[in-house]
Amino acid sequence: MPTFDNPVEDATEASTALRGLAHATRTFDDPAETYPVLGELLAGVRSLRQVLDQLAAAHIGGRSRAHDDAGNQTAGATAALAAADELHQAGTLLDAVHDRVDQAMSHSGRIAWHPAPEPLDGGVRATVQAGTLTLTVWPDTPLGEHQRYAYSIHDTAAGQTVEGRDLFTGTGAPVSPERALRELAVFLSAAGEARQYAIDYPGQHTDNEGAFPDWVADAARQDPGAFAALVDHDPQTSAGGRRWISVVFLQGEDADRVLDVIDRDGTETAIKDLAGYDFGDETVQAALENGYVYDEPPSGPLDRVAVKDTYALTYNPFLGHVSLLRAHDAVPDEGLLGIDTTALARSVERTAPARAAGAGATDWFARRPGASASSGRGVAL
């Protein structure tokens, strides 16, 4: 509670309240609540303006008592006046903040917020048991163009539960709950492998470490077969479908170089060159996390598409962009592309994490001799 007479305690309380407000306003379940929050903020800005003026007055009024560390009163008084001047300027700038917030509140007051739409598919949930973990997923509100599922993970042995809303399943039409369960199993399997790696190699860390609480990663580590079965069961593939993940998207000068290769040597050469951007597990993980997974290779009216083995190349010489996609969980034919796919085969078969491959093995994801040293080299989506 404010004291109304102790500026230090009240300033501390105001700072704590603002930190709490910053945390509380990260999400709004009801956007209509933004209007009263704006009203309180507007009042707070007015009070802050008054505080700045009063702080400036305190510096001016007490300048006769101001000294520097060496005891020089003139230097202390000069610093007090300089501080007061800065505070007055801050107050002037705050006037503009007040006017902007006031206008924002005026516009917000004209909004009639409608109820949130019903969850996709009527809130259909899918549940599966994997070891001691009960996995449940249900459609959530899309985030922009990215489809999203919420999920719950319950450990029947320990009685612990964790929920999340960050399971992104691609763009375009929503996927089935069974597909979302499989995507969740992919992440849990990776978390289990990361946990095992941390146990085997203390002090070393992996990209998938920390994605889930330790008890979830431990449960996934202790029963890898259950999650491998979920991952291997692809409802879309079993129905004859095929999914595509983005390997790389280039535009500007990088795309121009590839377009020159296409004109000079053909699309097969371009596909072989762009395959160097495919890092196996890392590329798949990045595509899944960012929602760059498609039922069909995305293409516009002026785009041209060329397919070679498990890769699809889309390019547009008019707009100047190039994209390479790969069929999800598929191993390219090294005879057709002239590359060594041993590392990817190990990744797809899930016999070991890709990062655990022997240092002496040939890695077809590594840059090939003579490959372009573009500054954009990496997992670009």
N, C-alpha and C positions, 0 to 999 in steps of 0.2 A: 504494500500500500504506500502511496506517496506521503511524504512527511510535510510538504508544503513550506518547510523552513530549513531543510538541510540539502543544499544543492548537490553535494557529493553523493549522498545516498540516493537522491532522486535521479541523478544522472546515471548511476549504476543500474537502478531499476528500469529506467527508460531503455538503456542499452540492452538489458536482458529481455525486455518485452519485444524490442525490435528483432532480436535474434529469434525469439519464439515465433513472431509473425512471419519472418522470412522462411522458417521451416514449415509453418502451417499453410502458407500460400503456395507451396509447391504444386498442389493439386486442389481443385475445387470439384467436389461431387455435384454441387449445384451452382452453376455459374451465376445465378441470381444473387448469390452471396457476395459477389464482387462489388455490388453497389454500396451496401453499408460499409464494407471495408474501405472503399474509396472515400466515403464520408469521414470516417475516422482518420484516415491518412491526411485528408485536407485540413482537418482540425489540428492534427499533429504538425503539419507544415507551418501553420500560423503560429503555433506555440514555439516551434523551433526558431522561427524568424524573430520572435520576441526574445528568446534566450540568447541569440547571437548579438542582438543590440545590447542586452544587459551585460553580456560578457565584455563587449567593447567598452561600455561605460565603466565597468569595474577596472579595466586596465587604465583608462584615462584618469579616473578619479584616484587611483592608487599609485600613480606614476612617481609621486614624491617618495614613496617607500621602495621603489624599484632600484636594484643594484645588480651589476653583473657579478660573476664569481670572484672577480678581483676586488670587489667593493666599490667599483666606479658607479656613482649614482647617475651621471650623465648618460653613460652607456645603457644603464638599466631603464632610464626614462625613455630613451630613444627606442629601445626594444618594445616597451609597453605601448608606445604610440604606434609603432609599426604593426604590432599584433592587433590593436584596435582597428587600424585601417583595413587589415585583411579581413577581420570579422565583419566590418561594415560592407565590404565588397561581397563577402559570402552571403550576407543578408540580401543584398541587391540581386544576386543571382537566384536566390531562393524565391524571390518574387516571381520570377519567370516559371519556376517549378510549380508554385502555387497556381498560377494562371493555367498551366497545362493540365494539372490534375483536376482543376475545376472544370475545364472544358471536357476532359475525359469522363468525369462524373456526369456531366450534362448529357453527353452522347450515350453513356451506359444507361441512363435513366429512361431512354427512349426504347430500349430493347425489351421485348416480351419473350422471355426464355421459355421454350417449349420443353416438355418432358423428354428425357433421354430415350432414344429408340430402343426397342426391344433387342435383346442379344440375337446375333445371327443364328439361323436354324432353330429359332424358338428356344435357345438355351440348351440344346442337345448336349449331353455329356457322354463321354466314353471313359471307361475304367478298365484297367488291366492290372494283374498282379505279376510283379517281377521280383522273384526272391522274397525278401521281407518287405519290399516297398509296394504300396498301392498307388498307382499313377492314375490321376483323373484329369481330363482336359475338357474345356468347354469354350465355345467361340466368345471372343471379346471384341470390343469396338475397334475397328481398324485404325491404324495410326498412319494417316495420309493414304498412300496407295498400298501400304504394306498390311497384309492380313495378319491378324494377331489372335492367339489363343491364350487363355489363362489356364493355370494348372495347379494341382495340389499333389504333394508327395507325402505320403503317410507311412511311417515305419511301424508295422504291426508288432514288431518285437519290442521296440523301445517306447512306442506310444508318442513319438514326436511327429510333428506336421509342419510343412513349410508350403507357402503358396507364392505364386508369382504371376505376372502379367506380361512377361517379356519373351514369349514363345512366338517368334515371327515365322510364318509359313509361306512366304513368297508374296508376289503381287498378283493382281487380277482377281479372278473368282476365288472364293474361299475353298480351302481343301476340306476333306472329310475329317471327322474327329479321329478316325483310325490313322490317317496320315499324320495328324498332329501328334498322336501318341508315339508314332515311330520317330518323328523328329525329336521329341523329348527323350526317347530312349537313346538316340544318337549322342545327345549332349551328356546324358548320365553315364553312358559307356565311356565317353572321353574323360569325364570326371573321375571315374573309377580307375582308368588307366593312369591318369595323372597322379592319383593318390598312391597307387602301387609304385610308380616311378619315384615319388618322393620318399617312400619307405626304402626302396632298393638303393637310392642314391641320395642320402641325407645331405641337405644343404643346397641341392639343385632344385630348380623350379621349371615348370612347364607352362605353356600358354593357357591350358585348361584348368590350372589350379585355382581354387577359390571361386569357381563358378557356382557352386552349391555349398551348403554347410558341410562340415567335416563328416557328420553322421550320415549324410546322404551319399557322399563320395565313398565312405567306408562300406556302406551296404552295397553299392554298385560294384565295388572292388571285390567283395567276398562272393558275389554270384555273377561273374561276367557272362556265363552261358545264357542266363535268362535274358539279359539285355541284348546279347548277340542274336538270339532268336527273334526278338522284337525288331531289331535293325534289319535282319535278313528278310523278314516278312514285309514286303512292300506291296500294300494293297493296290496301288496304281499300276505297278509293273505286272502284278498277277492278272490285272484286268486288261493287259495289252497296252498300257500307256507308257510314256517315257518322259522323264523330267530332265530339264536342262539347267545347268548352273553357269553363271557368268565367270569366265576366266579372266578376261581383260577387256576394257573398253578404252579406245584411244581416239583422240581428236587433235586437231591442230597439226603441228609439224610431225608429231609421232605418227598420226594417221596418214599424213601425206607420204611418208616414207613407205608405209605398208601398201598404200594404193599404187605407188610406183612399182613395187615388187609384183603386185597383181597384174599390172599392165605389161610388165616386162617378162615375168616368169610364170604367171598363172596363179590361181587360187590355192592349188595344192602346196606350192612353195610357201605362200603366205601362211597357210595353216601350220606347216612344219615350223616356220620361224616363230609364230605366235605361241606355239605349244610350249616354248621356253618359259612362258609366264605361268604355266600350270605347276603349282607346288603341291599337288595331291591333297592330303588332309587339310593343310592350311587353306587352300583355295576353297575346298568344300565348306570348311568351317566358316570362313569369311562370308561366303555366299548365303549360307543358312542364317547367320547372325544378322545380315543386312537385308535379307528378304529377296536376294537376287536369284530366285529359283522360278523356273517357268515351265508351263506345260508344253509350250512350243517356243522355238527361238523367236524372240520379239523382232519385228521388222516393220518399217513404215512403207508407205506407198512407193517411194523411190529407192528403197533399199534392195540390194541384191543379196541372195543367199546361196552359199555353196556348202555342201555337206561332204565330209571325208571321214569315213570310219565313225568314231564317236564324237567328232568335232563338227560344229556348225559355224561357219564364218558369215557374218552379215556385214556389208559395207555399203557406203553411199558416197560415190565420187563427187556428187553435187554438193552435199552438205559437209563432206570431209570428216567422216567418222568411220571407225572400224570396230567390230566387236567379235570376240571369239567365245563360244560356249561349248561345254562338254556335257555329254549325257551323264547324269548322276549315277554313281556307283558302276561305272563302266571303264574297262581298261582298253586303251587304244591298241590297235594292231601295230606292233613295232615294225613288222615287215613292210606295211604300207607307208608308215611315216618315217621310217629310218631312225627310230629312237628306241632306247632301252626302257621298257616299262616295268622292270622288275620291282622298283620301289612302289609304284602305284598298285601293282598286283598285291603286294604285301599289305598295303593300306586297305584295299577293298576287301580282301579276305579276312582282315582284322586279326591276323596272327600275331601282330606286334605293332606298337605305335610306329609311325613313319620316322619319328626322330630317333628311334632306337636302332635304325639300320646301321650296319657296320660301316665304319669310316672308309673301308676300302672298296665298298660296293659302288657300282656305277649308278649315279643318280640322274635320271632323265629329266628331273625338274631343275637341275643346275644349268647355269648359262652354258650354252654350247660355244665351242671355240669360234671366234669371229662374229658372235652375235652382237647386235647393236648395243652400245653402252648408253642407252637413253636414260636421262635423269628420272624418267617415270617408271623405271624398272621395279617390279614388285607385284604384289597382289592388288591389282587395280580393278575396281568394280564400277 
